[in-house]
């Protein structure tokens, strides 16, 4: 009862193939493979340090000289 034999897994595989069909399983496998490949490419692109160091994060100003004249810089200070 603790583990399944090879016959149990073959019966489960046969039932899955009968329910979904081979074409649907092939499409799901290729979609899953494409998603994994896209994830790996995204992780590879996001980890390169030279592209992230050149540009500041969105919404932040690199220095005060490049800020627009209409930008207001406000800092919250605590009253003592």
Number of C-alpha atoms within 10 A of each C-alpha: 4 4 6 8 9 9 9 11 11 11 11 12 12 12 12 13 14 10 11 11 12 12 10 11 14 12 11 12 12 11 12 12 12 12 12 12 12 12 12 12 11 11 11 10 11 11 10 10 9 8 10 11 9 8 9 10 10 6 6 8 12 11 7 10 8 8 13 9 8 6 8 8 7 6 6 5 6 5 4 3
